[in-house]
Amino acid sequence: MRKTLDKLISWTGLIMAVVLAIAGGLLIYASSFVSNNVREQLSQQNITMPAAAALETQEQKDALLQYAGQPMENGAQAKAFADHYILVHMNTQSNNKTYSEVSGEYMKAAKDPNADPATVAALGELRQSLFMGNTLRGLLLNAYAFDTMGTVALWAGIAALIGAALLLALGIMGLRHAKQADDAAVAAAADPQPVPTT
């Protein structure tokens, strides 16, 4: 019974090792695909990270100085650019108002026959600028999210391969143990010990 249980557990471990090895390989492939795709898509935009002279606050410098002058190619750069460059400029232009708030002001002013046409035009331009800024930020933050998923997939793939190696080693040791137990049982059956007499 023990021998059968050892073999069952060992073969289960070996099957799980194969499953984890396949999963690990697929996760590492997915990570490579995502990272390459993000790099390719961002590179096609020809965005250069802002130079040190364009950074106004210490927060901007902390987030962006490490990338100054580099072409944007990865999710970390995209997030830093979206959150510490584009958003800062949007907030400066709109006095920290969101697109929705500015759009509401524009719609109200556009319907008011007594509104100053210059004010309506300025609100319309600000509304358009915030819309484009939000769109660009959303695209860059999506690139960051996919790049992060690619990194997570890489580490999950490595963990799966380590797990597969561990289960493979344990499965082989279990089968060897079952074989040794089987050989010992055969040897004991072939060489019965004499019964002591009293």
ZIKA-V234093 format. One record per residue. SS is DSSP state (alpha for helix, beta for strand, coil for the rest). PSI is psi in whole degrees, -180 to 180 (999 if undefined). BURIAL is I if it has 24 or more other C-alpha atoms within 12 Angstrom, else O. Layout:
ss=(SS:SS)
psi=(PSI:PSI)
burial=(BURIAL:BURIAL)
//
This chain:
ss=(coil:alpha:alpha:alpha:alpha:alpha:alpha:alpha:alpha:alpha:alpha:alpha:alpha:alpha:alpha:alpha:alpha:alpha:alpha:alpha:alpha:alpha:alpha:alpha:alpha:alpha:alpha:alpha:alpha:alpha:alpha:alpha:alpha:alpha:alpha:alpha:alpha:alpha:alpha:alpha:alpha:alpha:alpha:alpha:coil:coil:coil:beta:coil:coil:coil:alpha:alpha:alpha:coil:coil:coil:alpha:alpha:alpha:alpha:alpha:alpha:alpha:alpha:alpha:alpha:coil:coil:coil:beta:coil:coil:coil:alpha:alpha:alpha:alpha:alpha:alpha:alpha:alpha:alpha:alpha:alpha:alpha:alpha:alpha:alpha:alpha:alpha:alpha:alpha:alpha:coil:coil:coil:coil:alpha:alpha:alpha:alpha:alpha:alpha:alpha:alpha:alpha:alpha:alpha:alpha:alpha:coil:coil:coil:coil:coil:alpha:alpha:alpha:alpha:alpha:alpha:alpha:alpha:alpha:alpha:alpha:alpha:alpha:alpha:alpha:alpha:alpha:alpha:alpha:alpha:alpha:alpha:alpha:alpha:alpha:alpha:alpha:alpha:alpha:alpha:alpha:alpha:alpha:alpha:alpha:alpha:alpha:alpha:alpha:alpha:alpha:alpha:alpha:alpha:alpha:alpha:alpha:alpha:alpha:alpha:alpha:alpha:alpha:alpha:alpha:alpha:alpha:alpha:alpha:alpha:alpha:alpha:alpha:alpha:alpha:alpha:alpha:alpha:alpha:alpha:alpha:alpha:alpha:alpha:coil:coil:coil:coil:coil:coil:coil:coil)
psi=(-44:-41:-42:-41:-42:-45:-42:-48:-42:-46:-36:-43:-41:-40:-43:-35:-42:-44:-46:-37:-43:-46:-42:-44:-43:-39:-40:-38:-45:-41:-45:-43:-48:-47:-44:-40:-44:-46:-44:-46:-42:-39:-35:-19:-13:45:127:131:144:144:165:-36:-25:-7:122:-42:164:-35:-42:-45:-43:-38:-33:-20:-34:-21:3:126:-5:152:142:121:-10:171:-37:-42:-43:-43:-44:-44:-43:-45:-27:1:-61:-50:-38:-44:-39:-46:-35:-44:-38:7:45:19:148:169:-43:-42:-46:-41:-40:-42:-41:-46:-41:-45:-38:-29:-13:115:-19:0:147:124:-34:-38:-43:-44:-41:-42:-38:-41:-42:-42:-45:-42:-44:-37:-46:-40:-44:-39:-47:-43:-44:-43:-43:-39:-29:-40:-41:-43:-45:-40:-39:-42:-37:-41:-43:-42:-38:-50:-37:-39:-43:-44:-40:-40:-38:-44:-40:-43:-41:-47:-35:-47:-44:-39:-43:-43:-38:-42:-38:-42:-43:-40:-44:-40:-39:-45:-40:-39:-38:-43:-40:-36:-33:-25:78:142:140:144:124:142:152:999)
burial=(O:O:O:O:O:I:I:O:I:I:I:O:I:I:O:I:I:I:O:I:I:O:I:I:I:O:I:I:O:I:I:I:O:I:I:O:O:I:I:O:I:I:I:O:O:O:I:O:I:I:O:O:O:O:I:O:O:O:O:I:O:O:I:I:I:O:I:I:O:O:O:I:I:I:I:I:I:I:I:I:I:I:I:I:I:I:I:I:I:I:O:O:O:I:O:O:O:I:I:O:O:I:I:O:I:I:O:O:O:O:O:O:O:O:O:O:O:O:O:I:O:O:I:I:O:I:I:O:I:I:I:O:I:I:O:I:I:O:O:I:I:I:I:I:O:I:I:I:I:I:I:O:I:I:O:I:I:I:O:I:I:O:I:I:I:O:I:I:O:I:I:I:O:I:I:O:O:I:O:O:O:O:O:O:O:O:O:O:O:O:O:O:O:O:O:O:O:O)
//
